[in-house]
Amino acid sequence: MKKKIYSGLGVLVILVSVYCYWQNRYVELRPVILKEYEQPIIFFDNQLYKSAEPNEVPANYYKNIDYVIDRSVEDYIKRDGKIYVRYKLMNDLNLIWNYTL
């Protein structure tokens, strides 16, 4: 009986650790634009946005986003001219859209 409890707790600890790692890893910051949607009903804000393709990004985007992120509280890493932010921040498409503007 104790073996099952310890096994269950061990699996739970591993799952929580993987979730925390996944949310706090760094991913490349990609600009977000408004999506042209066909659905008449929107349940979540993230349904309004999509990640922009490289040809949809203005030339001065990375220069301007660097200025915006420097003045925000969010932590980021700049590597090879690309900006990396935490995955949980990148999931908030509304915030990233505001940064893009």
SERO-4910 file (N, C-alpha, C, O; in steps of 0.05 Angstrom, whole numbers):
BEGIN
 pado doro    nc1    nc2    nc3   cac1   cac2   cac3    cc1    cc2    cc3    oc1    oc2    oc3
  Met    A     16    -24      0      0      0      0     17     25      0     12     44    -15
  Lys    A     38     25     17     56     49     18     71     52     -8     77     75    -16
  Lys    A     77     30    -21     92     31    -46     75     46    -67     86     61    -83
  Lys    A     49     41    -68     31     55    -87     29     84    -81     29    101    -99
  Ile    A     28     91    -56     26    120    -48     52    134    -56     51    156    -67
  Tyr    A     75    122    -50    101    135    -57    104    137    -87    115    156    -97
  Ser    A     95    116   -101     96    117   -131     79    139   -142     87    154   -160
  Gly    A     55    142   -131     36    163   -140     48    191   -134     46    209   -151
  Leu    A     59    194   -110     71    220   -103     95    226   -121    100    249   -129
  Gly    A    111    205   -127    134    209   -144    126    218   -172    138    236   -184
  Val    A    106    205   -183     96    213   -209     85    241   -209     89    257   -227
  Leu    A     71    248   -188     60    275   -185     82    296   -184     80    317   -196
  Val    A    103    291   -169    126    309   -167    139    312   -194    147    335   -201
  Ile    A    142    291   -208    155    292   -235    137    308   -254    148    325   -269
  Leu    A    111    304   -254     93    319   -271     94    349   -265     94    365   -284
  Val    A     94    356   -240     95    384   -232    121    397   -240    122    419   -250
  Ser    A    143    382   -237    169    392   -245    171    396   -275    182    417   -284
  Val    A    160    378   -291    160    381   -320    143    405   -328    151    420   -346
  Tyr    A    120    408   -316    103    431   -322    117    458   -316    116    476   -332
  Cys    A    130    459   -293    144    484   -286    167    489   -305    171    512   -312
  Tyr    A    182    469   -312    203    472   -332    192    482   -358    203    501   -370
  Trp    A    171    470   -368    159    477   -393    150    506   -394    153    520   -414
  Gln    A    138    515   -373    128    543   -372    150    563   -369    146    586   -378
  Asn    A    173    556   -358    194    575   -353    217    573   -373    237    587   -369
  Arg    A    215    557   -393    237    555   -413    235    580   -431    215    593   -433
  Tyr    A    257    585   -445    258    608   -462    252    600   -491    263    581   -501
  Val    A    235    616   -504    228    612   -532    232    638   -547    232    660   -534
  Glu    A    235    637   -573    240    661   -589    214    678   -589    192    668   -593
  Leu    A    219    704   -585    197    723   -586    189    727   -615    205    735   -632
  Arg    A    164    721   -621    153    725   -649    131    746   -647    115    746   -629
  Pro    A    131    764   -667    110    784   -667     82    772   -671     79    751   -683
  Val    A     62    785   -660     35    776   -662     18    796   -677     21    820   -672
  Ile    A      0    787   -694    -17    804   -709    -46    795   -706    -51    772   -697
  Leu    A    -65    812   -712    -93    804   -711    -99    783   -732    -90    785   -754
  Lys    A   -116    764   -724   -124    743   -742   -151    750   -755   -168    761   -741
  Glu    A   -153    745   -780   -179    748   -793   -195    723   -787   -189    702   -799
  Tyr    A   -215    724   -771   -229    701   -762   -256    698   -775   -268    718   -783
  Glu    A   -265    673   -778   -291    668   -789   -312    662   -768   -336    662   -773
  Gln    A   -303    657   -744   -321    649   -722   -336    674   -712   -323    694   -706
  Pro    A   -362    672   -710   -377    695   -699   -374    698   -669   -379    720   -658
  Ile    A   -367    676   -655   -365    677   -626   -336    672   -618   -324    652   -626
  Ile    A   -326    690   -602   -298    687   -592   -300    683   -562   -312    699   -547
  Phe    A   -288    661   -552   -289    654   -524   -264    664   -509   -265    671   -486
  Phe    A   -241    664   -523   -216    672   -510   -202    693   -526   -205    694   -551
  Asp    A   -187    711   -513   -172    732   -527   -152    720   -547   -147    732   -568
  Asn    A   -140    698   -540   -119    687   -557   -130    678   -584   -114    673   -603
  Gln    A   -156    675   -587   -168    668   -613   -167    691   -633   -171    687   -657
  Leu    A   -162    715   -623   -161    739   -640   -134    743   -654   -132    759   -672
  Tyr    A   -113    729   -644    -86    735   -653    -73    710   -665    -81    688   -661
  Lys    A    -52    715   -681    -35    694   -691     -6    704   -693     -2    728   -694
  Ser    A     13    686   -693     41    693   -696     46    702   -725     36    689   -744
  Ala    A     60    723   -728     65    734   -755     87    718   -770    105    707   -757
  Glu    A     84    716   -795    104    704   -812    127    724   -816    123    748   -813
  Pro    A    151    714   -823    173    733   -827    169    755   -847    179    777   -844
  Asn    A    153    750   -868    148    771   -888    127    791   -879    123    811   -892
  Glu    A    113    786   -857     93    804   -846    104    823   -825     90    840   -814
  Val    A    130    820   -818    142    836   -797    156    860   -809    171    858   -828
  Pro    A    151    884   -797    165    908   -807    195    906   -802    204    891   -784
  Ala    A    210    920   -818    239    918   -817    250    928   -790    270    917   -780
  Asn    A    238    947   -777    248    958   -752    235    946   -728    238    956   -705
  Tyr    A    222    923   -731    208    910   -709    227    903   -686    222    910   -663
  Tyr    A    249    890   -692    268    880   -671    282    903   -657    288    901   -633
  Lys    A    286    925   -671    298    948   -658    278    960   -638    286    967   -616
  Asn    A    253    963   -646    233    974   -629    225    956   -606    220    965   -584
  Ile    A    223    930   -611    215    911   -590    237    910   -568    231    906   -545
  Asp    A    262    913   -576    284    914   -557    280    937   -537    284    934   -513
  Tyr    A    272    960   -548    266    984   -531    243    978   -512    244    985   -489
  Val    A    222    966   -522    198    961   -506    204    941   -484    196    946   -461
  Ile    A    218    920   -491    223    899   -471    243    908   -450    242    900   -427
  Asp    A    262    926   -458    280    937   -438    266    952   -416    274    951   -393
  Arg    A    244    965   -423    230    981   -404    208    966   -389    196    977   -371
  Ser    A    203    941   -397    183    925   -383    197    910   -360    221    909   -358
  Val    A    181    897   -344    192    882   -321    200    854   -330    215    841   -315
  Glu    A    191    845   -353    196    817   -361    226    812   -366    241    829   -376
  Asp    A    235    788   -358    262    780   -363    264    767   -390    245    754   -399
  Tyr    A    287    771   -403    290    760   -430    320    756   -435    337    765   -419
  Ile    A    326    741   -456    353    736   -464    356    744   -493    338    739   -510
  Lys    A    378    758   -499    383    766   -527    407    750   -537    429    752   -526
  Arg    A    403    734   -558    424    717   -569    424    719   -599    403    715   -612
  Asp    A    446    725   -611    449    726   -640    428    745   -653    418    739   -675
  Gly    A    422    767   -640    403    786   -651    374    779   -647    356    794   -656
  Lys    A    368    756   -635    341    747   -630    335    750   -600    353    747   -583
  Ile    A    310    755   -594    302    758   -566    286    733   -558    269    724   -572
  Tyr    A    294    723   -535    280    699   -524    266    707   -498    278    720   -480
  Val    A    241    700   -495    225    705   -471    215    679   -460    217    658   -473
  Arg    A    205    680   -436    194    655   -424    169    646   -439    154    662   -450
  Tyr    A    165    620   -440    142    608   -454    116    618   -443     97    622   -458
  Lys    A    113    621   -417     88    630   -405     82    659   -414     58    666   -416
  Leu    A    102    675   -419     97    702   -429     88    701   -459     70    716   -467
  Met    A    100    683   -474     93    681   -502     65    669   -506     53    673   -527
  Asn    A     55    655   -486     27    645   -488      7    667   -485    -16    663   -494
  Asp    A     14    689   -473     -5    712   -471     -3    729   -496     11    749   -497
  Leu    A    -18    721   -516    -17    734   -542    -26    762   -541    -17    779   -557
  Asn    A    -45    769   -523    -54    796   -521    -31    814   -512    -28    836   -523
  Leu    A    -15    806   -493      7    822   -483     29    825   -505     39    846   -509
  Ile    A     35    803   -519     54    804   -541     44    822   -563     60    835   -576
  Trp    A     18    821   -568      7    839   -589     11    869   -580     18    885   -597
  Asn    A      7    875   -555     12    902   -545     41    909   -548     47    932   -556
  Tyr    A     59    891   -542     88    896   -547     93    900   -576    109    918   -583
  Thr    A     80    885   -594     85    888   -622     76    915   -633     89    927   -650
  Leu    A     54    925   -621     45    952   -630     65    973   -622     61    997   -627
***
